[in-house]
Amino acid sequence: MKPKRILLFLQMLILSAFVQNASAQITLTATGGTAAGTYTTLKGAFDAINAGTHKNIITIKITDNTTETATAVLNSSGSGSASYTSVKIYPTVTGKSISGSLIAPLIKFSGADNVTIDGRVNASGSAPDLTITNTQTGITAGISAIGFEGEATFDTVRYCNVKASGTSSTGSGIIIFTDVSAATAGNGNDNNVIDHNFFTASTNANRPYNAIYASGFAGQENDNCTVSNNEFSNFFASGAASNGIYLASNCGAWTITGNSFYETAPYVPTGAGTITPININCPTGNSFVISGNHIGGTSKDCGGTDWIKTSANNNIFQGIYIRSGSAAASSIQGNTIQKISWANSANAPFYGIRVDT
């Protein structure tokens, strides 16, 4: 080959590599199987892991925005060809997002264990950066930004901006913990951590009925999960009962601590639903710890001015509601509920903390 042709060939190879790298939103490295790969979606990266292409310790770096057109499902290690010990996901550039409009979870951990989504740039710093958004506003159960299902354990979501607007009162939320069916073998989604995230609706006109929703079956309880140091802002739905954290059934020993719940503008509900920032309705669950949370105000830690509710509707308010089992005590300590101006058209209870049996 003549020198000029060799030079042209090398230039074409370099250009091809540059174009491929420029179009890749995700880079993946692994200590087993194929050592590296690039993908345009998180689903593409998860599909490769599920197929056994990448194995052992896996790192997924988000270098640009992704648009997911189908759920990014990560299966459990040992399911099919998947074989990994841990998966860590984080952005390398500020302001990046994973988004889509799906009648399902945008991201789903289907029995996946030891997975961490860390929204900080290069997994370092002190503020949420990566944004995970499902813009779907339908009423189908399961609509969410992130879903845990089928015995997903020891997973962590931290330092992310997480948004969704599914309007089913049961089975949907910004983050959900569910199980496939009562007949499915195995335990629930246990020992997961949701920490230092910012939660809000994907569109203010369509707010989710639940920010975090969890429900299991007998024998498949969602146990020992932690929701800590998160901000829940402008998320209460206006037309029906709405919750911040809603443990609907078959959950136990959750720790809910250091979270803030607030509205930055006057809240004007269009219906008479009950509003409950922390709602635990698990008569068979025990050992819940609810501590150091702040409910009220217009910013974190009950800061700013009053959270104002103005409308002609009658809305019961329950800052903290708990209905749990009697086998082991639950603890509700050191929570702050203040800076709330709540006007109703008639008589409706306002509970700071309500303990039911």
N, C-alpha and C positions, 0 to 999 in steps of 0.2 A: 504494500500500500504506500502510495506516495506521501511525503510529509504533509502537504496541504490537506490531503484527504484524511490523514490521521488527525490533524488538528481540528478539522471540521467535525469528525466523528466524536472526538472528545468533547467538543463544545456542545454537540447535540446531547451527549450523555449527561453533561452537567446541567443543561437546560431542562432535560426531562426529570432529573432528580429534584431540581428546584421547584418545578411545577407540581410534582407529586407531593413534596413536602409542604408547599404553600397551600395545597388543597386539603391537607390533613388537619382536622380539628383535634385529633386525639393521637397521642403517642403512647405506646405501651411497651414496657419492658418486663421480662420474667426471668426467673432463675432456673426454669426448667422448660422443656419443649422448645418451641421457637422463641428465641431470646428477645425479639423486638417486632413491633408491627405498628402501622399507622392506620387510622380509621376516621371516617367522616362523621360518625355518630357514636354515642355511647352504646347503643344497641349493637352496632357492628363489633365493638370491642368485647362486649359480653358474649355475643354469639361465638366469637373465636375462643373465648375461655370455655364456654359450654361444650365446644367441639373438641377440647383438649389440645388446641394449637399452642396455647401458652399455659405453663404449669408452675406450681410451687408458689414462691413469693412474687406477687404481681403488683406493679405500679402503673397506674393510668394517669397521664398528665393531660389536662385540658388546655390546649393552646389557643383555641378560638371557639366561637359560639357553635353549638350544635342544634339542629332542629330534628326532633325525633318524630317519625311518622308512624311508629308502632312502639309498644312498650319495650323498654330496655330491661329484659329479664335476666337475672343472674341466678342460675341453678346452684344447688348445693354441690360441694365437692363430693365426688363419688356417685353423683347422679349422671348416668350416661358416661360420657368421656371426660367430664369436668374433673380436674385434679389440681387443687390449689390449697395452700395453707393460709394465705391472707391476700386481701386485695385492698390497696389504698388508692384513693382517687382525690386529686386536687388540681387547682388551676395554676398555671405558671405565669399568667398575665392577668392584670386587674380588669374588672368589669365584664367578665365572661359569663355566659349563661347556657343552660341546658333547658330547652323549651319544646312545647308541642301542644296540640289540642286533641286529647285522647279521651274516649269514653272508657277509661281504665286508668290504672296508675301510670304515670310517665316513666317511673323507675320502679322495678319490683324485685325485692329480694325473696326468691322462691326457695326457701330453705337454706339460703346462703348464710354462711357463718364467717365471722372475723373479717367483715368488710367495713371500711371507714371511708366516708365522704367528708373531707375536710375542705371547707370553702375558702380558707385563707390562701393567699398567693404563696406558692411553694410550701404550703402547710405551716406557715410561720406568721406570727403577728397576733393581734388581739381583737380584730373586727371581722364580721362576716363580709365576704366578697362575692363568691360564686352565687348566682341566682338560678334556682330550679323552679320552673313555672309550668303548670298545666292550665291552659286558658279555657278548657272545656267547661261550659256552664250547665250541663244537663243534670237530670235528676237520677241518673243511674247509679246504683250502689257501686262503689269501687273507684269512682273518679277521685284522683288524688295526685299530688306531686310525687310522693314516695309511698310504696306499700310494702309491708312486711307480711309474709304468708308462709304457711307450711313449715313451721319450726325454724324460722330464721333466728339465730342467736348470736350474741356477742358482736352485734353490729353497732356502729356509731355514725350519727349524722351531727356534724358540729360546724359552727361558724358559716352557715349558709343562709341566704335569703330564700325562703321557701314560700311559694304562692300557689293557690288553687282556688277554684270557685265552684266545685260540685255542689249541687243544691239538694241532694238526698239527705233526709234527716238522720238516716241510719246507713252505715256502710260506706259513707264517703267523708272526706275531710282533706286537710292539707297533707297530713301524714296519717296513715291508717295501719292498724294491726288487726289482721283477720286470719281465719283458717278456712280451708276449702270446704269441709263438711264434718258433721259429727262422726261419720264413719271412717274418716282418715286416721291412719295410725300415727303415733308420735305425740310429742308434747306441743305446747304452744310456742309463741315467739317470745323467748325469755332473754333476760340479761342484756337488753339493748339500751343504748344511751342516746338521748336527744339533748344536745347541750349547746348553749351560746348561739342559737339561731334567731333569726328575725322572721316572724310569721305574719302574713297578711293575705288579703284576697288578691287574686290575679286581676280582677276588675272590681272596682268599688260598687258598681251597679249590681253585681251578682256575687254576694258574699256567701261563703260556705256555711253550712249549719254547724259544722264542727271544725276546729283547728286540728286537734289530735283526737282520733277516734280509735278505740280498741274494743274488740269483742271476740270471745272465744267460745269453746264448747267444754262441757264437763270432760276432764281428762286431757284437754288441750288448752289449759289456761295460759294466758299471757302474764307471766310472773317476773318479778324482780327487775323491772325496767325503771330507768331513771329519766326524768324530764327536768332539766336544771338550767337556770341562768338564761332562759329564752325571753324574748319580747314578743307579745301577742298584741298587734296593733290594728285597729280598724277592720275587725274580722267578724263581728257579730252580725248575723243575718237579720233582716228587718221584718220578715213576714211570718216567722214561726219561732218555736223554741230553738235556742242557739246556745252552743257551748264553746268554751275555750278548750279545755281538756275533758274528754268524755270517755270514761271507762264504763262501757255499757253493760258488760256481763263477763263472768268467768275471767277475772283478773285478780291478782293478789300481790301484795308486798311491793307496790310501786313506791318510789320516792319522787315527790314533786316538790322542788325546792328552788328558791331564788328567782322565780319567774315574775315578769311584770305583765299586767293586762290593762290596756287603756285604749281610749278613743281620742284622736287628735282634734275632732270636730264634733259639734252636737249630734247625738245619736237620735234618729227619728224613725222608730219602728212603725211599720205599716200594719202590723197584726198584734195580737195579744199574747204572744209566746213568752215563755219563761226564759230569762237570761241567766246563765250560770257559768262563770269563768272556770271553776273547777268542779266537775260533776263526777262523783264516784258512786255508781249504782251497782254494786257487786255484793249481794247478800251472802255469797259463799266465799268471798275473798277476805283476807285478813292482813294485818301488819302493814297497813299503808302509813307512809310518813309524808305529811304536808307541812312544810315549814318555810319561813322566810320569804313567802310570796307577797307581792304588792298588787293590789287590785284598786284601780281608780286613777284619777288624774288624766293628763293629756300627754304624758311622757313616762319614761322608765322610772321605776321606784316611786310611783304616785307623784311624779313631778308635774310642774306646770300648773295650769288652772284646773277647775273641776271638770270631771267627766259629766257632761250635761245630757240628760235624756228629756227630749221635748216632743210630745205627741199626745193626741187625744186617746190613745190606746191604754189599756190596763196591762201592765207587764210586771209579773212577779220577778223580783231580783233575788238571787241566791249567790253570794260571793263564793262560798264553799259549801257544797252539799255532799254528804257522805252517808251511804247505806252499806254497811259491811257486815262480815260475819263476827261471831263472838268467840271463836276458838283462840284468837290472839288479838291483843289490843292494837288499835291504830293510834297514831299520834298526830295532833294538829297543834302546832306551836309556832309562835313568833311571826304570824302573818299580819300584814297591814292592809286594812280596807278603809279607805278614806278618799276625800275629794271627789265625792259622787253627789250630783244633784239630780234627783229622780222624781219626775212629776208624772202622776197618773190621773186619769179622768174619774176614777172611783177608787174604792178600797182595794188594794192589792198588797200582799205582804212584801216586806223588804227584809231579807235575812242577811246578816253578816256571815254567820256560820250556822248551817242547819244540819243537825245530826238526826237521822231517821232510823227506824227499825223495821 
